[in-house]
Amino acid sequence: MELETVQQVRQSRRYIPLPFLVIFIGYLVFGFSENIKGPAIPRMQTDFVIDELQIGMLLAFNSLGFLLACSFTGVLTSKYGIKLSSLLAFGSMALSGFFIYFSSHYVMFSLSYFLMYIGNGMLEIALAILAARVFTKNTGFMMNLSHFFYGLSSTAAPIMATGLMGMHLFGGELGWRGMYVLMLSLCLIPMIPAIFSRFPEDHAKIEERIPLKVYIKDPAAWLIITILSLGVIAELSIAGWLVNFLEKSYQWSATSSSVMLSVFFLCFMLGRLLLGFVTDKIGFMTSLIIFSAIAGLATILATLIGSTAIWLFALAGFGIAPIYPTVMALLAKRYPNGIDAAISFTVTLMGIAVVVGNFLIGAIIDIFKEWFTGLYGSEIGLTRGFQAGFIFIGLCALLCSVASVILYRYLQKRNEVL
């Protein structure tokens, strides 16, 4: 038995460093792929002549790709290993960049974007499972640290995307299509450590694993799904709509709007770097309650006050930052013997919520825009439409805090607070 333990320690020393690289670089390229769309969306609208509702539908449709990938990646990982899942995720994301570049019409572009979201969904599950297996100590801090790299690339993504779109190469402007090719090609980099890694496997015996039906019957699981879904809707919606909001409502330039989005992600990044310590100190549930409430209030105040309070979106980024990694840490601690199924099911349902959320925000913006345009003209109508959409985003973050309070009380009664 002692010899087996020594061998396991030696094996862990061999395989841990490269999986760390896969996780950190993986989240880095994940952040680029998710958040270069902010500056690109207005250009996509111009090229394909589509309105805000169609953008909302596009994002909702593409979230279906994310959802589809989440639904099968857990099974794929259990059957064929996390290495194959990771490589397929990175490879499909890189390939989608070339399809996006050669998309000559809206339908082809939508399908190419759909493929990218499939890669995103696979990567989401693969990285979450890998992190849950690797980060067995200081879980809250390590989860936040790994997601710090997502925040780091998200901070740089809008400015890089804007700069690349305006860059001239081979006698012409690179544009948003060329920018997507270059940025998504970065997904080839983490494939190198993934190929040579020895990933930790799930050592829980079959009889020790929590069946999915047991997880589904746990009321705490559904509250966790609600918390994660509302938090991610708020996070992705600000990232996706902020540049459009600033350009069209306040007539900010593309560069200024992208800088503001980068400031949002800078605070988002710092939140994940710094608040991991706080999460481990005050507990997962207390962190979720406090930080999601800050995000919701900051978003609503920034929207209602107007252009002078845009900086509050940065504070919202600080509050939103810990939600996702803290929920992943909560899942890892609460369901250690069923983490693959727990993560896959939770993130899949989160994907459904994001699809609905994207559609609702696009619809809310369009409905209020039309209503106020009829009363006060198109300029005020567009501004009020975006404001209505962002108030909805802020309410999602506040509801995330409310759901966290309910879960906290549920766990407190059972002496299971984490």
N, C-alpha and C positions, 0 to 999 in steps of 0.2 A: 504493500500500500504506500509506504514512504517513497519507494522508487517511482511509482506512478505519479505521485504528487510532484516530485522533482522534475520528471519528464514534462508534466503539464506546465510547470513554471517556466521551464526552458522553452517550450513551444510558444507560450504566451509572450516571452521576451522577443521571439523571432517575428511573431505576426503583428504585434501591436503597433510599432512605428508606422508601417505603410498604411494600415487602415486609418490611422490618424490623419495621414496625408489625404487619403481618399475623402474622408469626412470634411476636412477643412477646405480643401481645394474644390470639392464637390459643392459645398454650400457657396463658395465664392462664385463659381460659374452659374450656379442656380440663381443667385442674385442678379447677375448680368442678364440672364435670359428672361427673367420675370419683369425687370424694371427698365429696360430700354424702350418699352412700348409707350411710356408717357409722352416723350417728345415726338415719337413717330406717329401717334394716332392722328393729330391734325393733318399731317401730310398724307396719311392713308385716306382720310376722309376726302381730301382734295383730289387725289388720284382716282379713287373709285366712286366719287360723288355720292357719299352716304351721310345720313344724319345721325344725331346722338342716339336715337332709339336703335338704329341698325348697329352702331358701335356696341351698345349694351347687349344686343342679341348676338353679335359676333363673340364678345367676351364670354357670354353665357354658353354659346355653342362650343367654344373652345374649352371651356371648363368641363364640358362633357367628356372631352378627350382625357383630361386630368382625372375625372371620375372613373372612366373606363379603366385607365391604367391602375388606379388605386385598388380597383375591385379584383384584379388578377395578379398584381405584383406580389402580394403576400403568399399566395398559393405557389407562384413561380419560384419565389425565394425558398419556400419550404421544400419544394421538389428538387430544384436544380442548384440551389445555393445562391448566396447573396452576390457572389462574384459575377455570375451571368446576368443577374438583374441589373447590377450597376453598369456593366459594359453595354447592355442593350439600351439603358436609359441615356447614357452619355452619347452613344452612337446615333440614336434616333434624333436627339436634339441637334447634333452637328449636321446631320443629313437634312433636317427640316430647313436649315438656313439657306441651303442651295435651292430647295423647292420654293421658298419664299422669294428668292431673288428672281427666279424665272416665272413667277406667277404673272400672267398677262391679263387676268381678269379676276373679279371679286371671288368667284366660286373656287378657282384654283388657289387663290391666296388663303381663303378660309380653310381649305383642306390641308394646306401646308402648315398653317398656324395650328390646326387641330393636331397634326403630327407632333409639333413642338410641345404641345400641352400633354400629349401622351408620354413623351419623354420626361416632362416635368413631374407628372404623376408617379411614374416609375421611380424617378430619382427621389421624390419626397418619401416614399415608403422605404426604399432601399437604404437611404441615409438614416432615416429614423430608426429602423431595425438595427442597423449596424451600430449606431450611437448608443442605443439601449443595451446592446451586448458588450460594448467596449467600456462605456462610462459607468462602471459599477460603484465608484467612490466619488463623493462630492458631485452627485448627479446633477443637481440644480445648476451649480456653477459651470460644469463641463458642457451641459446642454446649451446654456446661454453663451458660453465661449464659442462653441461650434457655430451657433447661429449668428455670432458676432461677424463671422466671415461673410455670411449672407448680407448682413447690414453694411459691411465694408464695401462690397461690390455694388450694393444697391445705392450707396451714397455716390459712388463714382459713375454709375450707369447713366443717369440722365445727362450729365455734362459730357461724358464720353460719346454718348449717342448723338448729341447735338453737334459736337465737334466733328465726328466722323461723317455725319450726313452732309455737312458743308464742305468736306474735304474733296479736292480734285485729284483724280487718279486715272491714268491712261487717257487723258484728254477730256474727261467728263467728270461731273459731280458724282460722288459716291452714292448720295441719296439714302433713303431709309432702307431700301432693298440691300444695297451693298453693305450698309452698316450691320444689318442682321446677319449676313454671311460671315463677316469678320468676327462679330461678337459670339455667335453660336459655334464658330470653329474652335473657340477656346475650350469647348467641352471635350476636345480630343486630349487635352493635357492630363486630366485626372484618370484617363484610361490607362496611362502608363503605370502609376503605382497600383491601380486596380488589377492589372494583369499579373503583376509580380507579388501581390499580397497573399498572405494566408489569413483568411478572415476567420474570426471566432464563430463557432457554430452554436446552435441552441442545444445545450447539454441536458436540458430537462428531460426526464424520462417521459414516455408517452402517457403513462398512467398519472404523472404529476401535472401534466399540462391542463390548463383551464379550457374546457370546451367552449366554443363560440356561443352555444346556446346558454351556458351559464353566465357568460359575460353580458349577453343581451338582456338577461333577466335582472341584472344588477341595476337598480335605479341610479346609482352613482355614475354608472357608465353613460347613461343618457344625459345626465347633467354635464358630464365632462364633454360630451359631443356638442351640447348646446353652447358651452363656454368657448370651446375651440372654434366652432363655426362662426359665432358672432364676432370673436376677436379677429379671425382671418378675413371676414368680409370687410371689417373696418380697415384693416391693414392694406389689403389689396385694392380696395376701392379708392383710398386716398392716393396710393401709388399710381393707379390707372387714370384717375380723373383730374388730379390737381393741376397739371400743366394746361389741360384743356380749359379748366375753370379760370385760371389766371389770365390766359391769353384772350379768351373770348368775353369774359366778364369785366376784367380790369385793364384790358388792352396791354398787358405786359408783353415784352418781346419773348421770342422763343428761348433766347439765352437766359434772360432773367427768370423766366418760369422754370427752366431746367435747373437753375441754381437753387431756387427755392425748394424744388423737389429734392435736390441733393442735400440741402440743409435738413429737411425732414428726415432723410435717410442717415445723415450724420448723427442726429439725435437718436435715431433708431439704433444705429450701430453702437453708440456710446451706452445706450440703455442696456443692450445685450452684454456689453463688456463689463459694465459696472454693477448692474443690478443682480447679476448671478450671485454675488456675495450676499446681497440683501435677501434674496430668495431663500438661500440656505439658512440664513439667520432667523428670519421671521416666519418662515414656513411657506409652502406652496400656495395654500389657500388664501392666506392674508395678502400675499403678493398679488394674486389675481384680482382680489377685491379692490385693492387700492389703485393699482396701475391701470386697470381697465376703466375705472371711474375717472381718473385723471385724463385719459385719452378721450373719453366721451365728452366731458365738460370742455376740454380745450378745443375740440373740433367744432362743437356747437357755438361756443363763444367766438371763435375765429370767423365762423360763417356769418353770425348775426351782426357782429361789430363792423365787419367790412375790411377794406384793404389795409387799414392801420393796424389790424390785429392778425394779419397773415402769419406773423411769427409764432402764433399759438399752435399752428399746425406742426411746428417743430416740437413743441411740448407734447403734442398728441403722439408723435413718433416715439418719444421717450417712454410714454405710457404703454403704447401698443407693443413695444419691443419684447418684453418678457413673456407675453401671453403664450405664444406657440411653444417655445422651449420649456416653459414651466409646465404646461399641460403634458408634454412628452415625458418630462421627468416624473410627473405624477402618475402617468400610465406605467412607466418602468418600475416604479416603486410599488404600486398597488397590484399590478398583475405581472410579477416577475416570471411566472411559469406559463404565461399565455400572451407574451408581449407581441409576437408576430400577428396573431389574430386580433388582439386589442387595437394595435396601431392600424392595421389594414381596415378594420371595420369602422373605426373612429374617423380616419381620414377620408374614407369613401363617403360616409354620410356628411362629413364636412364639405366634400366636393359638391354634393347635391345642394347644400345650403349656399355655397358660393355661386353655383349656377343660377339659383333663384335670386340671390342677392344682386348679381350683375344685371340680370334682366329687370329687377325692380328699380334699381337706381337709374338705369337708362330710361325706363318708362316714366318714373317720377320726374326726371329732368324734362322729358319731352312734354308731359301733361301740363306741368306748371309753366313751362315756356310758352306753350300755345295759349294757355289761359291768360297769363299776364300780357302776352303780346296783343291779344284782343282788347285788353283794357288800357295799356299804357304804351304800346309800341314794341317793336322787335328787340331793341337794345335792352330795355328794362326786362322784357319777357325772358330773354336768354339768361340774364343775371339771376332773376328770381328762380328760374328753373334749376340752375346749378346750385343755388343756395338751398332749395328744397332737397336736392339730392344729398348734399353734404350734411344737412341736419339729420337725414335718415341714417347716414353713416355714423354720426355721433351717437344717435339713439342705439344703434347696434352695439357700440362699445359700452354704453351705460347698461344695457340689458345683459351684457357679458358680466358686468360687475354684480348685478342683481342675481344672476344664475349662480355666480360664485358664492354669494352669501347663502343661498339656499343649499348648495352642496356642502358648504362649511357646517351649517347647522345639522344637516343629515349625518355627516361624518362625526360631528361632535357628540351626538346622541349615542353613537356606537363606539366612541373612543378610538376613532380611526383617522383623526386629523393628521395630515402630512404637511 
